[in-house]
Amino acid sequence: MKPQMDWSHMQVHFTGLILAQADNAGGAAPVLPGNGGEAAAPGSAGRTTSPWGSSIIIIPLLLIMVFMIWTSSSAQRKERKKREAMLAALKRHDRVQTIGGLIGSIVEIKDNEVILKVDEANNVKMRFAKSAVQQVLAEGPGDEPAIRP
């Protein structure tokens, strides 16, 4: 034989919940056990409220977001300074590659323009904006190719 379970306490608790919900339908807040006889706010059955509210979660998220923005902007600033230094150091006979992939030697440098000699046999020269130079492949005539971004 199976031992029988006593379900009477479950029926009383369940009946109490039904009565509490029926009372709440009239607009009054249910009195919860262990609450000192005080009525609970609607929708907050058994919950405790924090004096900080939800800001305790928002503050770390904001700090993480500020940190991520700061690190990405500092990396971009570093790359921009490196590129500006490379463009300022350009001189005649440097072998460079443009952003379009053309490789040539610098013949003349103006304020914002660079004239490249792209074909030695036919003496073909092309004019580019200085900002179109992507990297310096070799410095001066006869240097070993040393890629310098």
C-alpha positions as protocol buffer text, in pm:
chain_id: "A"
residue {
  index: 1
  type: MET
  ca { x: 0 y: 0 z: 0 }
}
residue {
  index: 2
  type: LYS
  ca { x: 109 y: 349 z: -78 }
}
residue {
  index: 3
  type: PRO
  ca { x: 123 y: 598 z: 205 }
}
residue {
  index: 4
  type: GLN
  ca { x: -141 y: 864 z: 167 }
}
residue {
  index: 5
  type: MET
  ca { x: -41 y: 1225 z: 152 }
}
residue {
  index: 6
  type: ASP
  ca { x: -214 y: 1488 z: 357 }
}
residue {
  index: 7
  type: TRP
  ca { x: -326 y: 1754 z: 110 }
}
residue {
  index: 8
  type: SER
  ca { x: -532 y: 1954 z: 357 }
}
residue {
  index: 9
  type: HIS
  ca { x: -265 y: 2218 z: 414 }
}
residue {
  index: 10
  type: MET
  ca { x: -232 y: 2270 z: 37 }
}
residue {
  index: 11
  type: GLN
  ca { x: -605 y: 2320 z: 4 }
}
residue {
  index: 12
  type: VAL
  ca { x: -606 y: 2583 z: 278 }
}
residue {
  index: 13
  type: HIS
  ca { x: -315 y: 2773 z: 121 }
}
residue {
  index: 14
  type: PHE
  ca { x: -466 y: 2750 z: -226 }
}
residue {
  index: 15
  type: THR
  ca { x: -803 y: 2867 z: -95 }
}
residue {
  index: 16
  type: GLY
  ca { x: -632 y: 3159 z: 78 }
}
residue {
  index: 17
  type: LEU
  ca { x: -472 y: 3267 z: -251 }
}
residue {
  index: 18
  type: ILE
  ca { x: -804 y: 3251 z: -431 }
}
residue {
  index: 19
  type: LEU
  ca { x: -967 y: 3461 z: -161 }
}
residue {
  index: 20
  type: ALA
  ca { x: -681 y: 3711 z: -171 }
}
residue {
  index: 21
  type: GLN
  ca { x: -717 y: 3744 z: -549 }
}
residue {
  index: 22
  type: ALA
  ca { x: -1092 y: 3786 z: -515 }
}
residue {
  index: 23
  type: ASP
  ca { x: -1038 y: 4062 z: -261 }
}
residue {
  index: 24
  type: ASN
  ca { x: -780 y: 4225 z: -489 }
}
residue {
  index: 25
  type: ALA
  ca { x: -1035 y: 4239 z: -771 }
}
residue {
  index: 26
  type: GLY
  ca { x: -1213 y: 4506 z: -573 }
}
residue {
  index: 27
  type: GLY
  ca { x: -901 y: 4723 z: -581 }
}
residue {
  index: 28
  type: ALA
  ca { x: -765 y: 4653 z: -232 }
}
residue {
  index: 29
  type: ALA
  ca { x: -413 y: 4518 z: -201 }
}
residue {
  index: 30
  type: PRO
  ca { x: -383 y: 4169 z: -48 }
}
residue {
  index: 31
  type: VAL
  ca { x: -233 y: 4125 z: 295 }
}
residue {
  index: 32
  type: LEU
  ca { x: 61 y: 3889 z: 264 }
}
residue {
  index: 33
  type: PRO
  ca { x: 173 y: 3662 z: 546 }
}
residue {
  index: 34
  type: GLY
  ca { x: 498 y: 3772 z: 711 }
}
residue {
  index: 35
  type: ASN
  ca { x: 439 y: 4131 z: 607 }
}
residue {
  index: 36
  type: GLY
  ca { x: 324 y: 4245 z: 951 }
}
residue {
  index: 37
  type: GLY
  ca { x: -35 y: 4284 z: 837 }
}
residue {
  index: 38
  type: GLU
  ca { x: 57 y: 4557 z: 588 }
}
residue {
  index: 39
  type: ALA
  ca { x: -95 y: 4557 z: 245 }
}
residue {
  index: 40
  type: ALA
  ca { x: 146 y: 4491 z: -42 }
}
residue {
  index: 41
  type: ALA
  ca { x: 162 y: 4720 z: -340 }
}
residue {
  index: 42
  type: PRO
  ca { x: -14 y: 4580 z: -645 }
}
residue {
  index: 43
  type: GLY
  ca { x: 223 y: 4367 z: -853 }
}
residue {
  index: 44
  type: SER
  ca { x: 493 y: 4347 z: -586 }
}
residue {
  index: 45
  type: ALA
  ca { x: 397 y: 4027 z: -411 }
}
residue {
  index: 46
  type: GLY
  ca { x: 696 y: 3920 z: -204 }
}
residue {
  index: 47
  type: ARG
  ca { x: 942 y: 4163 z: -363 }
}
residue {
  index: 48
  type: THR
  ca { x: 1162 y: 4402 z: -172 }
}
residue {
  index: 49
  type: THR
  ca { x: 1253 y: 4736 z: -319 }
}
residue {
  index: 50
  type: SER
  ca { x: 1606 y: 4874 z: -328 }
}
residue {
  index: 51
  type: PRO
  ca { x: 1671 y: 5238 z: -241 }
}
residue {
  index: 52
  type: TRP
  ca { x: 1884 y: 5258 z: -559 }
}
residue {
  index: 53
  type: GLY
  ca { x: 1614 y: 5116 z: -783 }
}
residue {
  index: 54
  type: SER
  ca { x: 1736 y: 5001 z: -1122 }
}
residue {
  index: 55
  type: SER
  ca { x: 2024 y: 5251 z: -1135 }
}
residue {
  index: 56
  type: ILE
  ca { x: 2251 y: 4998 z: -964 }
}
residue {
  index: 57
  type: ILE
  ca { x: 2245 y: 4803 z: -1291 }
}
residue {
  index: 58
  type: ILE
  ca { x: 2268 y: 5103 z: -1522 }
}
residue {
  index: 59
  type: ILE
  ca { x: 2580 y: 5257 z: -1362 }
}
residue {
  index: 60
  type: PRO
  ca { x: 2820 y: 4966 z: -1445 }
}
residue {
  index: 61
  type: LEU
  ca { x: 2679 y: 4945 z: -1798 }
}
residue {
  index: 62
  type: LEU
  ca { x: 2741 y: 5316 z: -1850 }
}
residue {
  index: 63
  type: LEU
  ca { x: 3096 y: 5283 z: -1715 }
}
residue {
  index: 64
  type: ILE
  ca { x: 3169 y: 4994 z: -1951 }
}
residue {
  index: 65
  type: MET
  ca { x: 3029 y: 5191 z: -2246 }
}
residue {
  index: 66
  type: VAL
  ca { x: 3238 y: 5499 z: -2161 }
}
residue {
  index: 67
  type: PHE
  ca { x: 3550 y: 5282 z: -2134 }
}
residue {
  index: 68
  type: MET
  ca { x: 3485 y: 5120 z: -2474 }
}
residue {
  index: 69
  type: ILE
  ca { x: 3430 y: 5458 z: -2642 }
}
residue {
  index: 70
  type: TRP
  ca { x: 3746 y: 5600 z: -2485 }
}
residue {
  index: 71
  type: THR
  ca { x: 3966 y: 5305 z: -2592 }
}
residue {
  index: 72
  type: SER
  ca { x: 3837 y: 5311 z: -2951 }
}
residue {
  index: 73
  type: SER
  ca { x: 3884 y: 5687 z: -2984 }
}
residue {
  index: 74
  type: SER
  ca { x: 4237 y: 5672 z: -2840 }
}
residue {
  index: 75
  type: ALA
  ca { x: 4329 y: 5397 z: -3089 }
}
residue {
  index: 76
  type: GLN
  ca { x: 4193 y: 5607 z: -3377 }
}
residue {
  index: 77
  type: ARG
  ca { x: 4383 y: 5912 z: -3253 }
}
residue {
  index: 78
  type: LYS
  ca { x: 4705 y: 5709 z: -3239 }
}
residue {
  index: 79
  type: GLU
  ca { x: 4659 y: 5578 z: -3596 }
}
residue {
  index: 80
  type: ARG
  ca { x: 4582 y: 5928 z: -3725 }
}
residue {
  index: 81
  type: LYS
  ca { x: 4900 y: 6073 z: -3570 }
}
residue {
  index: 82
  type: LYS
  ca { x: 5105 y: 5787 z: -3715 }
}
residue {
  index: 83
  type: ARG
  ca { x: 4961 y: 5850 z: -4064 }
}
residue {
  index: 84
  type: GLU
  ca { x: 5017 y: 6226 z: -4041 }
}
residue {
  index: 85
  type: ALA
  ca { x: 5380 y: 6165 z: -3943 }
}
residue {
  index: 86
  type: MET
  ca { x: 5424 y: 5929 z: -4239 }
}
residue {
  index: 87
  type: LEU
  ca { x: 5279 y: 6183 z: -4483 }
}
residue {
  index: 88
  type: ALA
  ca { x: 5494 y: 6463 z: -4338 }
}
residue {
  index: 89
  type: ALA
  ca { x: 5809 y: 6250 z: -4379 }
}
residue {
  index: 90
  type: LEU
  ca { x: 5758 y: 6187 z: -4752 }
}
residue {
  index: 91
  type: LYS
  ca { x: 6050 y: 6296 z: -4969 }
}
residue {
  index: 92
  type: ARG
  ca { x: 6175 y: 6262 z: -5326 }
}
residue {
  index: 93
  type: HIS
  ca { x: 6270 y: 5914 z: -5448 }
}
residue {
  index: 94
  type: ASP
  ca { x: 6062 y: 5738 z: -5182 }
}
residue {
  index: 95
  type: ARG
  ca { x: 5887 y: 5434 z: -5327 }
}
residue {
  index: 96
  type: VAL
  ca { x: 5521 y: 5446 z: -5219 }
}
residue {
  index: 97
  type: GLN
  ca { x: 5195 y: 5264 z: -5271 }
}
residue {
  index: 98
  type: THR
  ca { x: 4869 y: 5454 z: -5316 }
}
residue {
  index: 99
  type: ILE
  ca { x: 4529 y: 5356 z: -5179 }
}
residue {
  index: 100
  type: GLY
  ca { x: 4440 y: 5245 z: -5532 }
}
residue {
  index: 101
  type: GLY
  ca { x: 4732 y: 5000 z: -5537 }
}
residue {
  index: 102
  type: LEU
  ca { x: 4962 y: 5193 z: -5774 }
}
residue {
  index: 103
  type: ILE
  ca { x: 5331 y: 5176 z: -5687 }
}
residue {
  index: 104
  type: GLY
  ca { x: 5573 y: 5446 z: -5789 }
}
residue {
  index: 105
  type: SER
  ca { x: 5861 y: 5671 z: -5690 }
}
residue {
  index: 106
  type: ILE
  ca { x: 5802 y: 6025 z: -5573 }
}
residue {
  index: 107
  type: VAL
  ca { x: 5932 y: 6278 z: -5826 }
}
residue {
  index: 108
  type: GLU
  ca { x: 5789 y: 6596 z: -5679 }
}
residue {
  index: 109
  type: ILE
  ca { x: 5605 y: 6691 z: -5360 }
}
residue {
  index: 110
  type: LYS
  ca { x: 5381 y: 6995 z: -5332 }
}
residue {
  index: 111
  type: ASP
  ca { x: 5162 y: 7108 z: -5042 }
}
residue {
  index: 112
  type: ASN
  ca { x: 4878 y: 6860 z: -5098 }
}
residue {
  index: 113
  type: GLU
  ca { x: 4997 y: 6679 z: -5410 }
}
residue {
  index: 114
  type: VAL
  ca { x: 5250 y: 6412 z: -5494 }
}
residue {
  index: 115
  type: ILE
  ca { x: 5376 y: 6335 z: -5845 }
}
residue {
  index: 116
  type: LEU
  ca { x: 5472 y: 5970 z: -5885 }
}
residue {
  index: 117
  type: LYS
  ca { x: 5679 y: 5811 z: -6158 }
}
residue {
  index: 118
  type: VAL
  ca { x: 5497 y: 5482 z: -6216 }
}
residue {
  index: 119
  type: ASP
  ca { x: 5676 y: 5351 z: -6528 }
}
residue {
  index: 120
  type: GLU
  ca { x: 6052 y: 5384 z: -6562 }
}
residue {
  index: 121
  type: ALA
  ca { x: 6069 y: 5275 z: -6929 }
}
residue {
  index: 122
  type: ASN
  ca { x: 5815 y: 5526 z: -7064 }
}
residue {
  index: 123
  type: ASN
  ca { x: 5868 y: 5792 z: -6797 }
}
residue {
  index: 124
  type: VAL
  ca { x: 5496 y: 5793 z: -6701 }
}
residue {
  index: 125
  type: LYS
  ca { x: 5416 y: 6035 z: -6421 }
}
residue {
  index: 126
  type: MET
  ca { x: 5088 y: 6061 z: -6233 }
}
residue {
  index: 127
  type: ARG
  ca { x: 4961 y: 6326 z: -5994 }
}
residue {
  index: 128
  type: PHE
  ca { x: 4789 y: 6220 z: -5670 }
}
residue {
  index: 129
  type: ALA
  ca { x: 4659 y: 6386 z: -5360 }
}
residue {
  index: 130
  type: LYS
  ca { x: 4908 y: 6347 z: -5078 }
}
residue {
  index: 131
  type: SER
  ca { x: 4642 y: 6173 z: -4871 }
}
residue {
  index: 132
  type: ALA
  ca { x: 4620 y: 5899 z: -5138 }
}
residue {
  index: 133
  type: VAL
  ca { x: 4957 y: 5759 z: -5028 }
}
residue {
  index: 134
  type: GLN
  ca { x: 4888 y: 5448 z: -4824 }
}
residue {
  index: 135
  type: GLN
  ca { x: 5239 y: 5338 z: -4728 }
}
residue {
  index: 136
  type: VAL
  ca { x: 5606 y: 5393 z: -4795 }
}
residue {
  index: 137
  type: LEU
  ca { x: 5767 y: 5081 z: -4942 }
}
residue {
  index: 138
  type: ALA
  ca { x: 6129 y: 5202 z: -4957 }
}
residue {
  index: 139
  type: GLU
  ca { x: 6301 y: 5525 z: -4868 }
}
residue {
  index: 140
  type: GLY
  ca { x: 6525 y: 5694 z: -5121 }
}
residue {
  index: 141
  type: PRO
  ca { x: 6708 y: 5539 z: -5420 }
}
residue {
  index: 142
  type: GLY
  ca { x: 6862 y: 5195 z: -5374 }
}
residue {
  index: 143
  type: ASP
  ca { x: 6714 y: 5131 z: -5029 }
}
residue {
  index: 144
  type: GLU
  ca { x: 6597 y: 4785 z: -4934 }
}
residue {
  index: 145
  type: PRO
  ca { x: 6218 y: 4750 z: -4945 }
}
residue {
  index: 146
  type: ALA
  ca { x: 6106 y: 4822 z: -4592 }
}
residue {
  index: 147
  type: ILE
  ca { x: 5730 y: 4851 z: -4563 }
}
residue {
  index: 148
  type: ARG
  ca { x: 5645 y: 5147 z: -4344 }
}
residue {
  index: 149
  type: PRO
  ca { x: 5271 y: 5215 z: -4300 }
}
